[in-house]
């Protein structure tokens, strides 16, 4: 086992929190899973969430692209769709 530190719990809203010593190098704003194992609390760092793409930063930057109207058809209907439409009578 590594070096031990003392931490104190305190009330935070309707929860109880434990302040982590800075010497542990814990990054702020990270998520952890907490499990109880044989009377001990075990903390496990969760993976960082994947970055979400922000379209607002790039919207309008590709001026040479042509807008395609949503109602226009890009492809002919599949033969199975044509067969299904003809057999409804």
DSSP file (Angstrom, degrees, kcal/mol; ACC not computed):
  #  RESIDUE AA STRUCTURE BP1 BP2  ACC     N-H-->O    O-->H-N    N-H-->O    O-->H-N    TCO  KAPPA ALPHA  PHI   PSI    X-CA   Y-CA   Z-CA
    1    1 A X              0   0    0      0, 0.0     3,-0.1     0, 0.0     0, 0.0   0.000 360.0 360.0 360.0 144.8    0.0    0.0    0.0
    2    2 A X        -     0   0    0      1,-0.2     2,-0.0     0, 0.0     0, 0.0   0.078 360.0 -46.1 -79.3-166.4    1.2    3.5   -0.8
    3    3 A X        -     0   0    0      1,-0.1     2,-0.3     0, 0.0    -1,-0.2  -0.333  59.4-132.7 -63.8 142.8    1.5    6.6    1.4
    4    4 A X        -     0   0    0     -3,-0.1     2,-0.3    -2,-0.0    -1,-0.1  -0.776  20.2-170.1-102.4 145.4   -1.6    7.3    3.6
    5    5 A X        -     0   0    0     -2,-0.3     2,-0.5    16,-0.0    15,-0.0  -0.900  22.2-121.3-127.2 156.8   -3.3   10.7    4.0
    6    6 A X        -     0   0    0     -2,-0.3     2,-0.3    14,-0.0    -2,-0.0  -0.871  30.9-179.7-100.2 132.1   -6.0   11.9    6.4
    7    7 A X        -     0   0    0     -2,-0.5     2,-0.4    13,-0.1    13,-0.1  -0.958  15.3-144.1-129.8 149.8   -9.2   13.2    4.9
    8    8 A X        -     0   0    0     -2,-0.3    11,-1.3    11,-0.3     2,-0.2  -0.930  11.4-135.0-117.8 137.1  -12.2   14.6    6.7
    9    9 A X  E     +A   18   0A   0     -2,-0.4     2,-0.3     9,-0.2     9,-0.2  -0.556  26.3 179.0 -85.6 155.0  -15.8   14.2    5.6
   10   10 A X  E     -A   17   0A   0      7,-2.4     7,-3.2    -2,-0.2     2,-0.3  -0.976  33.9 -95.2-151.4 160.7  -18.2   17.1    5.6
   11   11 A X  E     +A   16   0A   0     -2,-0.3     2,-0.4     5,-0.2     5,-0.2  -0.638  35.2 179.0 -81.0 132.5  -21.8   17.9    4.8
   12   12 A X  E >   -A   15   0A   0      3,-2.8     3,-1.9    -2,-0.3     2,-0.3  -0.858  62.8 -56.9-135.9  98.2  -22.4   19.3    1.3
   13   13 A X  T 3  S-     0   0    0     -2,-0.4    -1,-0.0     1,-0.3     0, 0.0  -0.532 119.1 -21.6  65.7-126.7  -26.1   19.9    0.6
   14   14 A X  T 3  S+     0   0    0     -2,-0.3    -1,-0.3    -3,-0.1     2,-0.2   0.264 129.8  75.1 -95.7  11.2  -27.9   16.6    1.1
   15   15 A X  E <  S-A   12   0A   0     -3,-1.9    -3,-2.8    -5,-0.0     2,-0.5  -0.678  76.1-124.7-116.2 169.7  -24.7   14.6    0.6
   16   16 A X  E     -A   11   0A   0     -5,-0.2     2,-0.3    -2,-0.2    -5,-0.2  -0.973  31.4-166.5-112.6 132.3  -21.6   13.8    2.5
   17   17 A X  E     -A   10   0A   0     -7,-3.2    -7,-2.4    -2,-0.5     2,-0.5  -0.823  14.8-147.9-118.8 156.5  -18.3   14.7    0.8
   18   18 A X  E     -A    9   0A   0     -2,-0.3     2,-0.4    -9,-0.2    -9,-0.2  -0.993  18.5-135.8-123.8 124.0  -14.7   13.8    1.4
   19   19 A X        -     0   0    0    -11,-1.3     2,-0.4    -2,-0.5   -11,-0.3  -0.673  20.0-138.6 -80.7 126.4  -12.0   16.4    0.5
   20   20 A X        -     0   0    0     -2,-0.4     5,-0.1   -13,-0.1   -13,-0.1  -0.706  22.3-110.4 -88.0 133.4   -9.1   14.7   -1.3
   21   21 A X    >   -     0   0    0     -2,-0.4     3,-1.8     1,-0.1     5,-0.5  -0.356  19.6-129.1 -61.9 139.8   -5.6   15.9   -0.3
   22   22 A X  G >  S+     0   0    0      1,-0.3     3,-2.0     2,-0.2    -1,-0.1   0.784 103.4  73.1 -60.5 -28.1   -3.8   17.8   -3.1
   23   23 A X  G 3  S+     0   0    0      1,-0.3    -1,-0.3     2,-0.1    -2,-0.1   0.715  86.7  64.4 -62.2 -19.5   -0.8   15.6   -2.7
   24   24 A X  G <  S-     0   0    0     -3,-1.8    -1,-0.3     2,-0.1    -2,-0.2   0.677 102.4-133.7 -77.3 -16.4   -2.8   12.8   -4.4
   25   25 A X    <   +     0   0    0     -3,-2.0     2,-0.3    -4,-0.3    -3,-0.1   0.797  38.0 173.4  71.1  28.7   -3.0   14.8   -7.6
   26   26 A X        -     0   0    0     -5,-0.5    -1,-0.2     1,-0.1     2,-0.2  -0.562  29.1-128.8 -73.3 127.3   -6.7   14.2   -8.2
   27   27 A X    >   -     0   0    0     -2,-0.3     3,-0.6     1,-0.1    -1,-0.1  -0.532  22.7-118.2 -75.4 139.9   -8.0   16.3  -11.1
   28   28 A X  T 3  S+     0   0    0      1,-0.2     3,-0.1    -2,-0.2    -1,-0.1  -0.353  91.9  29.2 -71.8 160.5  -11.1   18.4  -10.4
   29   29 A X  T 3  S+     0   0    0      1,-0.2     2,-0.3    -2,-0.0    -1,-0.2   0.752  87.4 132.3  63.1  28.6  -14.3   17.8  -12.3
   30   30 A X    <   -     0   0    0     -3,-0.6     2,-0.3    18,-0.1    -1,-0.2  -0.775  53.0-125.1-104.7 155.5  -13.7   14.1  -12.9
   31   31 A X        -     0   0    0     -2,-0.3    15,-2.5    15,-0.2     2,-0.3  -0.794  26.1-173.2-103.0 144.8  -16.2   11.3  -12.2
   32   32 A X  E     -B   45   0B   0     -2,-0.3     2,-0.4    13,-0.2    13,-0.2  -0.933  21.3-132.9-131.3 151.7  -15.6    8.3  -10.0
   33   33 A X  E     -B   44   0B   0     11,-2.8    11,-2.3    -2,-0.3     2,-0.5  -0.889  21.9-155.2-100.4 142.4  -17.4    5.1   -9.1
   34   34 A X  E     +B   43   0B   0     -2,-0.4     2,-0.3     9,-0.2     9,-0.2  -0.976  15.2 177.4-120.5 126.7  -17.6    4.4   -5.4
   35   35 A X  E     -B   42   0B   0      7,-2.3     7,-3.2    -2,-0.5     2,-0.6  -0.944  26.4-133.8-128.4 149.7  -18.0    0.8   -4.2
   36   36 A X  E     +B   41   0B   0     -2,-0.3     2,-0.5     5,-0.2     5,-0.2  -0.918  28.6 175.7-102.6 120.0  -18.2   -0.7   -0.7
   37   37 A X  E >   -B   40   0B   0      3,-2.9     3,-1.9    -2,-0.6    -2,-0.0  -0.952  69.1 -26.1-130.1 112.0  -15.9   -3.8   -0.5
   38   38 A X  T 3  S-     0   0    0     -2,-0.5     3,-0.1     1,-0.3    -1,-0.1   0.855 126.5 -48.5  54.8  39.7  -15.6   -5.6    2.9
   39   39 A X  T 3  S+     0   0    0      1,-0.3     2,-0.3     0, 0.0    -1,-0.3   0.377 118.4 109.3  85.7  -5.4  -16.3   -2.4    4.8
   40   40 A X  E <   -B   37   0B   0     -3,-1.9    -3,-2.9     2,-0.0     2,-0.5  -0.780  67.7-127.5-102.6 148.1  -13.9   -0.2    2.8
   41   41 A X  E     -B   36   0B   0     -2,-0.3     2,-0.5    -5,-0.2    -5,-0.2  -0.841  24.7-161.9 -91.4 128.3  -14.8    2.4    0.3
   42   42 A X  E     -B   35   0B   0     -7,-3.2    -7,-2.3    -2,-0.5     2,-0.4  -0.956   0.9-157.8-115.5 124.4  -13.1    1.9   -3.1
   43   43 A X  E     -B   34   0B   0     -2,-0.5     2,-0.4    -9,-0.2    -9,-0.2  -0.856   9.0-174.8-102.1 133.2  -12.8    4.7   -5.6
   44   44 A X  E     -B   33   0B   0    -11,-2.3   -11,-2.8    -2,-0.4     2,-0.3  -0.996  25.6-123.9-129.1 128.6  -12.3    4.0   -9.3
   45   45 A X  E     -B   32   0B   0     -2,-0.4   -13,-0.2   -13,-0.2     2,-0.2  -0.508  25.3-137.3 -70.0 129.5  -11.7    6.8  -11.8
   46   46 A X        -     0   0    0    -15,-2.5   -15,-0.2    -2,-0.3     3,-0.1  -0.545  30.6 -92.6 -83.2 154.5  -14.2    6.7  -14.7
   47   47 A X        -     0   0    0     -2,-0.2     2,-0.1     1,-0.1    -1,-0.1  -0.314  47.6 -99.0 -62.1 148.0  -13.1    7.2  -18.3
   48   48 A X        -     0   0    0      1,-0.1    -1,-0.1    -3,-0.1     3,-0.1  -0.462  45.3-106.0 -65.9 139.8  -13.2   10.8  -19.5
   49   49 A X        -     0   0    0     -2,-0.1     2,-0.1     1,-0.1    -1,-0.1  -0.364  39.4-100.0 -66.2 148.9  -16.3   11.3  -21.6
   50   50 A X        -     0   0    0      1,-0.1    -1,-0.1    -3,-0.1     2,-0.1  -0.424  44.1-101.8 -67.2 142.5  -15.7   11.6  -25.3
   51   51 A X        -     0   0    0     -2,-0.1     2,-0.4    -3,-0.1    -1,-0.1  -0.396  33.7-130.8 -65.4 139.8  -15.7   15.1  -26.6
   52   52 A X        -     0   0    0     -2,-0.1     2,-0.4    -3,-0.1    -1,-0.1  -0.755  20.6-116.3 -93.4 140.6  -18.8   16.2  -28.3
   53   53 A X        -     0   0    0     -2,-0.4     2,-0.8     1,-0.1     3,-0.1  -0.608  20.7-148.8 -77.8 128.8  -18.6   17.9  -31.7
   54   54 A X    >   -     0   0    0     -2,-0.4     3,-1.3     1,-0.2     4,-0.4  -0.851  11.3-172.4-102.3 101.9  -19.8   21.5  -31.7
   55   55 A X  G >> S+     0   0    0     -2,-0.8     4,-1.8     1,-0.3     3,-1.2   0.753  77.5  73.7 -65.8 -24.7  -21.3   22.2  -35.1
   56   56 A X  G 34 S+     0   0    0      1,-0.3    -1,-0.3     2,-0.2    -2,-0.0   0.797  90.7  58.1 -61.0 -27.8  -21.7   25.9  -34.3
   57   57 A X  G <4 S+     0   0    0     -3,-1.3    -1,-0.3     1,-0.2    -2,-0.2   0.737 118.7  28.5 -74.8 -22.0  -17.9   26.4  -34.6
   58   58 A X  T X4 S+     0   0    0     -3,-1.2     3,-2.4    -4,-0.4     4,-0.4   0.504  85.3 124.3-116.4  -8.0  -17.8   25.1  -38.2
   59   59 A X  T 3< S+     0   0    0     -4,-1.8    -3,-0.0     1,-0.3    -4,-0.0  -0.330  85.2  10.3 -58.7 129.2  -21.3   26.0  -39.5
   60   60 A X  T 3  S+     0   0    0      2,-0.1    -1,-0.3    -2,-0.0     3,-0.2   0.438  95.4 110.6  83.8   0.3  -20.9   28.2  -42.6
   61   61 A X    <   +     0   0    0     -3,-2.4     2,-0.9     1,-0.2     3,-0.2   0.687  66.9  64.2 -82.7 -16.5  -17.2   27.6  -43.0
   62   62 A X    >   +     0   0    0     -4,-0.4     3,-1.4     1,-0.2    -1,-0.2  -0.661  60.6 165.6-105.3  75.8  -17.5   25.5  -46.2
   63   63 A X  T 3   +     0   0    0     -2,-0.9    -1,-0.2     1,-0.3    -2,-0.1   0.724  67.8  63.1 -66.1 -23.1  -19.0   28.1  -48.5
   64   64 A X  T 3  S+     0   0    0     -3,-0.2    -1,-0.3     2,-0.1     2,-0.2   0.607  80.6 100.8 -81.3 -10.2  -18.3   26.0  -51.6
   65   65 A X  S <  S-     0   0    0     -3,-1.4     2,-0.4     1,-0.0    -3,-0.0  -0.524  70.9-131.5 -76.7 142.9  -20.6   23.2  -50.6
   66   66 A X        -     0   0    0     -2,-0.2     2,-0.3     1,-0.0    -2,-0.1  -0.786  17.1-123.6 -96.5 134.2  -24.0   23.2  -52.2
   67   67 A X        -     0   0    0     -2,-0.4     2,-0.5     1,-0.0    -1,-0.0  -0.579  20.7-146.7 -75.8 135.0  -27.1   22.7  -50.1
   68   68 A X        -     0   0    0     -2,-0.3     2,-0.1     4,-0.0    -1,-0.0  -0.911  18.8-121.1-105.6 125.3  -29.3   19.8  -51.0
   69   69 A X    >   -     0   0    0     -2,-0.5     3,-1.3     1,-0.1     0, 0.0  -0.425  18.2-131.4 -63.7 135.0  -33.0   20.2  -50.5
   70   70 A X  T 3  S+     0   0    0      1,-0.3    -1,-0.1    -2,-0.1    -2,-0.0   0.815 103.5  55.0 -60.1 -32.4  -34.4   17.5  -48.1
   71   71 A X  T 3  S+     0   0    0      2,-0.1    -1,-0.3     0, 0.0     2,-0.2   0.636  86.3  99.8 -80.0 -11.6  -37.3   16.6  -50.4
   72   72 A X  S <  S-     0   0    0     -3,-1.3     2,-0.5     1,-0.1    -4,-0.0  -0.487  74.2-126.7 -75.2 145.2  -35.1   15.9  -53.4
   73   73 A X        -     0   0    0     -2,-0.2     3,-0.1     1,-0.1    -2,-0.1  -0.794  21.7-175.3 -94.3 128.7  -34.3   12.3  -54.2
   74   74 A X  S    S+     0   0    0     -2,-0.5     2,-0.3     1,-0.1    -1,-0.1   0.748  72.0  31.2 -89.6 -27.7  -30.6   11.4  -54.5
   75   75 A X  S    S-     0   0    0      3,-0.0    -1,-0.1     0, 0.0     2,-0.1  -0.917  85.7-105.4-131.0 154.1  -31.1    7.8  -55.5
   76   76 A X        -     0   0    0     -2,-0.3     3,-0.1     1,-0.1    -2,-0.1  -0.403  53.4 -87.8 -70.3 156.1  -33.8    5.8  -57.3
   77   77 A X        -     0   0    0      1,-0.1    -1,-0.1    -2,-0.1     2,-0.1  -0.338  48.8-102.2 -64.3 147.3  -36.1    3.7  -55.2
   78   78 A X    >>  -     0   0    0      1,-0.1     4,-1.9    -3,-0.1     3,-0.6  -0.395  27.6-117.4 -67.4 147.6  -34.8    0.1  -54.5
   79   79 A X  H 3> S+     0   0    0      1,-0.2     4,-2.5     2,-0.2     5,-0.2   0.857 115.5  56.5 -55.1 -36.8  -36.4   -2.6  -56.6
   80   80 A X  H 3> S+     0   0    0      1,-0.2     4,-2.0     2,-0.2    -1,-0.2   0.863 107.0  49.2 -65.2 -34.4  -37.9   -4.2  -53.4
   81   81 A X  H <> S+     0   0    0     -3,-0.6     4,-1.9     2,-0.2    -1,-0.2   0.871 110.9  49.8 -71.2 -36.8  -39.6   -0.9  -52.6
   82   82 A X  H  X S+     0   0    0     -4,-1.9     4,-1.8     2,-0.2    -2,-0.2   0.923 111.2  49.1 -66.9 -43.5  -41.1   -0.7  -56.1
   83   83 A X  H  X S+     0   0    0     -4,-2.5     4,-1.3     1,-0.2    -2,-0.2   0.908 111.3  49.9 -60.5 -43.2  -42.3   -4.3  -55.9
   84   84 A X  H  < S+     0   0    0     -4,-2.0    -1,-0.2     1,-0.2    -2,-0.2   0.877 109.6  50.8 -65.1 -37.5  -44.0   -3.6  -52.5
   85   85 A X  H >< S+     0   0    0     -4,-1.9     3,-0.8     1,-0.2    -1,-0.2   0.854 111.1  49.0 -69.7 -33.4  -45.7   -0.5  -53.8
   86   86 A X  H >< S+     0   0    0     -4,-1.8     3,-0.5     1,-0.2    -1,-0.2   0.713 106.0  56.6 -78.1 -20.9  -47.1   -2.3  -56.9
   87   87 A X  T 3< S+     0   0    0     -4,-1.3    -1,-0.2     1,-0.2    -2,-0.2   0.267  80.1  88.7 -97.2  13.3  -48.5   -5.2  -54.9
   88   88 A X  T <         0   0    0     -3,-0.8    -1,-0.2     1,-0.2    -2,-0.1   0.530 360.0 360.0 -85.6  -4.1  -50.7   -3.2  -52.5
   89   89 A X    <         0   0    0     -3,-0.5    -1,-0.2    -4,-0.1    -2,-0.1   0.445 360.0 360.0 -85.0 360.0  -53.7   -3.3  -54.9
